[in-house]
Structures are given as C-alpha cells and as structure tokens.
Amino acid sequence: MIDVAAVRADTPGCAQVVHLNNAGAALPSRAVVQTVVAHLEREAAIGGYEAATEAGERTEAVYDSVASLVGADRDEIAVVESATRAWTVWFSALRFAPGDRLLTHRVEYASNFLPMLQAAARDGAEIHVVPSAPTGEIDVDALAGMLDERVRLVALTHVPSQSGLVNPAAAVGAVTRAAGVPFVLDACQSAGQLPLSVADVGCDVLVATGRKYLRGPRGTGFLYVRRSYLDTLVPYGVDLRGAEWSAPSEYRLRPDARRFEHWERSIACVLGLGVAVDQALALGVDDIRMRVQQLAAGLRDRLARYSGIVVRDEGRERCGIVTFTVEGEKPGDVVARLRTRGINTYAIDASTARLDLGARAIDAVVRASVHYYNTDDELDRVVQVLAERR
C-alpha cells in the first residue's frame, strides 16, 4: 500500500497546486529534481564531458531500471528524448511498397499517425483503421480478420491521451504473434500507471515517455525493440552513437537497441529518469494502478452527480485519465478557470485525435488525470469549483 502522506511530502508541487495534469507531465519527486540539479551543478563545476564520464555507471544503470519496468533485457532498450522521438526513429527504419497495409485504431495519437500518413503519401502504403468494440476499445476479433500477407504493421496506443480507456494490448499481441505481423505499442500514457510486460503483451516495439506517469524529467523517453526483430531494422539518420564509422566508405550499426539513440542528450535528465523509474518500481506498479484507478473512478462518480457535466470516457477497462465536458463552457475556458483556483487540468482538442474525437462529434474535452499522490479532498475541491457555475 502506498504511503500517500510520505509521497506528498516528497513532492514539492503538492503543496502548491492540485495537479490533475499527470497525463501531460506529472509532478517530480524531490529526489528526481535533486538528481537533475546535482548533475547540472557537476557539469558547471568540472565540465559536461567530464561529468558524464564520472556518472557513467549510474547512466548505465538506467537501462537496467527501464528493462525491469517493462520486463525486457537491457540490450533491447534505447533511452531517447521522448516517446515521439522513440516512435519516429523506429518508424524511420521501415520501408514500404505500394499496397502495404498499416493497421491502427481510432484512438491513435497524432504524432504517431502523421508518420503513417507520410508513408502513405510517399510510398503508397495504406492505412486501415480497425473497428472499435461497442465499449470503445479496439475490436480484437475484427483485427484478427484483417490480418493478411499485406499487413506490415499493427500500431496501437495503449491508453489514449483523450480518453480513460485501456486498450487490450495483450489480446492484440496474441493475434499479431500468431499472424507473424510486427506490433508496436505506444505506452506513453500507461508506463508508470499500469504494469507492463513486453513478454505478456507480445509487442515487438514499445515506446514511452518519462514525464507522465513515471514522474521523470521532460525530455526523456525510451524505446524497447525485441532482440529478434532488431536486426531487420536500419534506422534513418544514425550518428556516432548508433553506429561506428568503421572505414571511409563503411559503417557498422550497434548490435543493440542503442542504434536508435543519438550521441547528444541530457545526462542530467537521463539520471533523473532512472531515479523516477526506480521509485515507481519501489512503490510497486500494481499498487500504483490500484490507487490511480480508485481515484479516477471517484472523480468520475463526483462529476456524474452534476447536470451539465458529461464524462466522456470509454472502455471496459479505464485508467487514471478522466475526460469530460461542461455544458455552455469551452474546455479551454474550464481549464483556465480551474487554474485560477490552483487546479491543473488540460484541454484536448480534435487536432490531436481526429479519428476518435471526430467520430464522437466532440470538438474538445477537459482532461483531468489523477496520480497516486492526489487525494479525495483534492477531488472534492475540483468538483466544487466546477459546480460554481452550475
């Protein structure tokens, strides 16, 4: 069980705001902040290259921590600047021909869908959207019926930014494995709030960020690539970290997932990511999931008591993201009103989720995303402020 009082005491931001924008960027712990600042101070004292060398063992340990989080081996992990960077650098290694099919779901995030649109325009690949079940998540039976020799990829967002649903990733992995089709899972919103095991999920690639439910620094993310799939991938735009310039006219890719990394990065932030992952592991991701889902369910129940407030979440399984609209008030205005009262939420508009919000005829939603350091008193405060205009 999570000691909420202790966690809040170790999170400076909890004394300043009611933070319900954890799906955007969660509040870091004091240890994460101190780790980042301490390394920056060390760079100032002895030099950036020298500080990086000094922190070499600690930096290497981050790969072990991330591998433990997702149940992978350390050579299957690349540490990069964001989930979007992870997705695009991996996707750049694929080559498509006219008629190749890319399967995805309507909750796909814009930054993942845009590279697929480029592949369609450039190479003639076809994007097909797998139907949803009546409760909103991907219809796994429909997916199984769409898999054939032309399918080059199945791309799935585990938890969408604009809804609280959880897609059945392991069920998708089971059918893609059986069909021999590569499967990439965007775990950007699930890493840190839901248990993740790449073996159980059956994905070939997984991407995630550090700043959301893992509570790491901004500018961090990671990429998992299954070892047996790695040798088929040659990323575009490698540099001297991802490859060795072995002869004047030759180069040799790294044999591990770090072929997807670039040499220049923030060592301070990488170290901060490692601390954040270790803290999540120490708390226990199962316990985190239990508390986050309990808080989110409590918020949905509170919101549903008020006429004019409509909870917009779908899915048989739901997580810590709660989305809603307020009658007669634009989501952006709701967010601004809450912020004046020290409550952080976020507005998601259709430009980031055209297939999902467009299909539901919703222009935008307010997103309130809880984390384990939130409290019932904070949730009461949110609905009280919202109700002031009812």
C-alpha positions in Angstrom: 0.0 0.0 0.0 1.3 3.4 -0.9 2.0 5.9 1.9 0.3 8.9 0.4 1.4 11.3 3.1 5.0 10.4 2.6 4.8 10.6 -1.2 3.2 14.0 -0.9 5.8 15.2 1.5 8.5 14.2 -1.0 6.7 16.0 -3.9 7.2 19.8 -3.5 4.4 20.6 -6.0 1.7 19.0 -3.9 2.0 22.0 -1.5 1.4 24.4 -4.4 -1.3 23.0 -6.7 -3.9 20.4 -7.2 -2.2 18.7 -10.0 -4.5 16.8 -12.3 -2.4 17.0 -15.4 -0.3 13.9 -14.9 -1.1 12.7 -18.4 0.7 15.8 -19.5 3.6 16.0 -17.1 3.4 14.7 -13.5 5.0 16.4 -10.5 8.5 15.0 -10.0 9.7 13.9 -6.6 12.3 15.8 -4.6 14.8 13.0 -5.4 14.3 13.4 -9.2 14.8 17.1 -9.0 17.8 16.9 -6.8 19.4 14.3 -9.2 19.0 16.5 -12.2 20.1 19.7 -10.5 23.1 18.0 -8.9 24.4 16.7 -12.2 23.9 20.1 -13.8 25.9 21.6 -11.0 28.6 19.0 -11.5 28.8 19.9 -15.2 29.2 23.5 -14.2 32.0 22.6 -11.8 34.1 20.2 -13.8 32.8 20.2 -17.4 30.0 18.4 -19.3 32.1 15.6 -20.8 33.9 15.0 -17.5 30.7 14.9 -15.5 29.2 12.4 -18.0 32.3 10.2 -17.6 32.0 10.4 -13.8 28.3 9.4 -14.0 28.9 6.6 -16.4 28.0 3.7 -14.1 24.8 5.5 -12.9 23.8 6.2 -16.5 24.3 2.6 -17.5 22.1 1.5 -14.6 19.2 3.4 -16.1 19.0 0.8 -18.8 18.6 -1.9 -16.2 15.9 0.0 -14.4 13.9 0.6 -17.6 14.4 -3.0 -18.6 13.0 -4.1 -15.3 10.0 -1.8 -15.7 8.9 -3.5 -18.9 10.3 -7.0 -18.4 13.0 -6.7 -21.2 16.7 -7.2 -21.4 18.9 -4.1 -21.2 20.2 -4.5 -24.8 16.6 -4.2 -26.0 16.3 -0.7 -24.5 17.2 2.7 -26.0 16.9 5.9 -23.9 15.8 8.8 -26.0 14.3 12.3 -25.7 10.6 11.5 -25.9 8.0 8.9 -26.8 7.5 10.7 -30.1 11.2 10.6 -30.8 11.2 6.8 -30.0 8.2 6.2 -32.3 9.6 8.2 -35.3 13.2 7.0 -35.1 11.9 3.4 -35.0 9.4 4.0 -37.8 12.1 5.6 -39.9 13.7 2.1 -40.2 10.7 0.7 -42.0 10.4 0.6 -45.8 7.1 0.3 -47.5 5.8 -0.5 -51.0 2.5 0.4 -52.7 -0.3 -1.7 -51.2 1.4 -2.4 -47.9 -1.1 -2.1 -45.1 -0.7 -0.4 -41.8 -3.4 -1.2 -39.2 -4.2 1.1 -36.3 -7.1 2.1 -34.1 -9.2 5.3 -34.0 -7.6 6.4 -30.7 -4.2 6.7 -32.3 -2.3 9.8 -31.3 -1.5 12.5 -33.9 2.3 12.2 -33.6 2.1 8.5 -34.4 -0.5 8.9 -37.1 1.3 11.6 -39.0 4.4 9.4 -39.9 1.9 6.8 -41.2 0.3 9.5 -43.4 3.7 10.4 -44.7 4.4 6.7 -45.6 1.1 6.6 -47.4 1.8 9.7 -49.4 5.5 8.8 -50.1 5.4 5.1 -50.6 1.8 4.2 -51.4 1.2 2.4 -48.1 -2.4 2.1 -47.0 -3.7 3.0 -43.5 -6.7 0.9 -42.3 -8.5 1.7 -39.0 -9.6 -1.4 -37.1 -13.2 -1.1 -35.8 -13.9 -0.5 -32.2 -15.9 -2.7 -29.8 -19.2 -1.2 -28.6 -17.4 0.0 -25.5 -14.8 1.9 -27.4 -11.6 -0.2 -27.3 -10.2 -2.0 -30.3 -12.2 -4.9 -31.6 -9.6 -7.8 -31.4 -11.8 -10.2 -33.5 -12.1 -7.6 -36.2 -8.3 -7.1 -36.1 -7.7 -10.8 -36.5 -9.9 -10.8 -39.5 -7.9 -8.0 -41.2 -4.5 -9.6 -40.8 -3.1 -10.9 -44.1 0.1 -11.1 -46.0 -0.1 -7.4 -47.0 -0.1 -6.1 -43.4 3.3 -4.7 -42.5 2.4 -3.3 -39.1 -0.1 -3.1 -36.3 0.2 0.2 -34.3 -1.8 0.6 -31.1 -2.0 3.3 -28.4 -2.4 1.5 -25.1 -4.0 4.5 -23.3 -5.2 7.4 -25.5 -4.5 11.0 -24.4 -8.1 11.9 -24.9 -9.9 9.2 -23.0 -9.6 7.0 -20.0 -10.0 3.7 -21.8 -7.3 1.0 -21.7 -6.8 -1.0 -25.0 -6.5 -4.8 -24.6 -2.8 -4.8 -25.6 -2.1 -8.4 -24.7 -5.0 -9.7 -26.8 -3.8 -7.7 -29.7 -0.3 -9.1 -29.2 -1.7 -12.7 -29.2 -3.2 -12.3 -32.7 -0.3 -10.4 -34.2 2.1 -13.0 -32.9 0.0 -15.8 -34.4 0.0 -13.9 -37.8 3.7 -13.0 -37.7 2.9 -9.3 -38.0 5.0 -6.7 -36.2 3.2 -4.9 -33.4 4.2 -1.5 -31.9 2.6 -0.4 -28.6 2.5 3.3 -27.6 2.7 3.0 -23.8 3.2 6.8 -23.3 0.2 7.1 -21.0 0.4 3.7 -19.4 4.1 3.4 -18.3 4.1 4.2 -14.7 0.4 3.8 -14.0 -0.2 0.2 -15.4 2.0 -2.9 -15.2 3.9 -3.5 -18.5 5.5 -6.8 -19.6 6.6 -6.9 -23.2 6.5 -10.7 -23.0 2.9 -10.7 -21.8 1.9 -8.0 -24.3 3.7 -9.7 -27.1 4.8 -6.5 -28.8 7.9 -6.1 -31.0 8.3 -2.4 -30.2 7.2 -0.3 -27.2 7.6 3.4 -26.8 7.1 5.5 -23.7 7.9 8.9 -22.1 9.4 9.8 -18.8 7.5 12.9 -18.0 4.0 11.5 -17.5 3.0 8.8 -15.0 6.7 7.8 -14.4 7.2 11.3 -12.9 10.5 11.8 -14.7 12.0 14.9 -16.3 10.7 16.3 -19.5 13.0 15.5 -22.4 13.2 11.8 -21.6 11.7 8.7 -23.1 12.6 5.1 -24.0 12.2 2.6 -26.8 12.0 -1.2 -26.5 12.8 -3.3 -29.6 12.6 -7.1 -29.3 16.0 -8.6 -29.9 15.0 -11.0 -32.7 13.3 -8.1 -34.5 16.1 -5.6 -34.1 18.4 -7.0 -36.9 15.7 -6.2 -39.5 15.8 -2.5 -38.7 18.2 0.1 -40.0 17.2 3.5 -38.7 17.5 6.6 -40.8 19.9 9.3 -39.7 22.2 7.3 -37.4 25.1 9.1 -35.8 28.3 8.1 -34.0 26.3 6.7 -31.0 24.1 4.4 -33.1 26.8 3.3 -35.5 30.6 3.0 -35.9 32.3 4.6 -38.9 34.3 1.5 -39.5 36.0 2.5 -42.8 36.0 5.6 -45.1 33.1 4.1 -47.0 31.6 1.8 -44.4 29.7 1.9 -41.1 28.6 -0.7 -38.6 25.4 -0.4 -36.7 25.4 -1.1 -33.0 24.1 -4.6 -32.3 21.7 -3.5 -29.6 18.7 -1.1 -29.4 21.0 1.9 -28.8 21.4 2.1 -32.6 18.3 4.3 -32.3 20.0 6.7 -29.9 21.8 9.9 -30.8 25.0 10.9 -29.1 23.9 14.3 -27.7 21.5 14.2 -24.9 20.9 15.5 -21.4 22.8 13.2 -19.0 21.1 15.0 -16.1 17.7 14.1 -17.4 18.7 10.5 -18.1 19.8 10.2 -14.5 16.6 11.8 -13.3 14.6 9.3 -15.4 16.5 6.4 -13.7 15.5 7.7 -10.3 11.9 8.1 -11.3 11.7 4.5 -12.7 13.3 3.1 -9.6 10.8 5.0 -7.4 7.9 3.5 -9.4 9.4 0.0 -9.1 9.9 0.5 -5.3 6.3 1.6 -4.8 5.0 -1.2 -6.9 3.2 -0.6 -10.2 0.4 -2.9 -9.2 -0.2 -0.7 -6.1 0.1 2.4 -8.3 -2.6 1.1 -10.7 -4.9 0.2 -7.8 -4.7 3.7 -6.3 -4.9 5.6 -9.6 -7.9 3.7 -10.8 -9.7 4.2 -7.4 -9.1 7.9 -7.6 -10.2 8.1 -11.2 -13.4 6.2 -10.5 -14.1 8.5 -7.6 -13.6 11.6 -9.8 -15.9 10.2 -12.5 -18.6 9.5 -9.8 -18.3 13.0 -8.4 -18.6 14.6 -11.9 -21.6 12.5 -12.8 -23.6 13.9 -9.9 -23.8 17.3 -11.7 -26.2 18.1 -14.5 -24.4 19.7 -17.4 -21.2 17.8 -16.8 -20.7 14.9 -19.1 -18.0 12.3 -18.6 -16.6 11.3 -22.0 -14.5 8.3 -21.1 -15.0 5.0 -22.9 -13.7 1.4 -22.5 -14.4 -1.7 -20.5 -11.2 -1.0 -18.5 -10.4 2.5 -17.5 -7.4 4.2 -16.0 -6.3 7.5 -14.4 -7.4 9.8 -17.3 -10.8 11.3 -16.8 -12.3 13.4 -19.6 -15.4 15.5 -19.5 -17.2 18.5 -21.0 -19.2 21.2 -19.2 -22.4 22.5 -20.9 -22.1 26.0 -22.1 -18.4 26.3 -21.4 -15.5 25.6 -23.7 -12.9 23.1 -22.4 -10.1 25.7 -22.7 -12.2 28.1 -20.6 -12.8 25.4 -18.0 -9.1 24.7 -17.7 -8.3 28.4 -17.4 -11.0 28.8 -14.7 -9.7 25.8 -12.7 -6.1 27.1 -13.0 -7.0 30.4 -11.3 -8.0 28.3 -8.3 -4.8 26.4 -8.2 -6.1 23.3 -10.1 -4.2 22.0 -13.1 -6.1 20.2 -15.9 -5.7 20.2 -19.7 -7.8 20.7 -22.8 -7.5 18.1 -25.6 -8.9 19.2 -28.9 -9.7 17.1 -32.0 -6.4 18.1 -33.8 -4.5 15.5 -31.6 -7.1 12.8 -32.0 -9.0 13.3 -35.3 -10.2 9.7 -35.7 -11.5 9.5 -32.1 -13.0 12.8 -31.1 -14.1 13.4 -34.7 -16.0 10.1 -34.8 -17.7 11.0 -31.5 -18.5 14.6 -32.7 -16.6 16.2 -29.9 -14.5 19.3 -30.6 -12.5 19.1 -27.3 -12.6 17.7 -23.8 -11.2 18.7 -20.4 -8.7 16.1 -19.2 -8.2 15.6 -15.5 -5.6 12.9 -15.0 -5.0 11.7 -11.4 -2.0 10.2 -9.8 -1.3 8.3 -6.6 -0.3 11.5 -4.8 -3.7 13.0 -5.3 -6.3 12.9 -2.5 -10.1 12.7 -2.2 -10.1 16.2 -0.7 -8.5 17.5 -3.9 -11.1 15.8 -6.0 -13.8 17.3 -3.9 -12.3 20.7 -4.4 -12.3 20.2 -8.2 -16.0 19.4 -8.4 -16.8 22.3 -6.0 -15.1 24.8 -8.3 -16.7 23.3 -11.4 -20.1 23.4 -9.7 -19.8 27.1 -9.0 -21.2 27.9 -12.4 -23.9 25.3 -12.5 
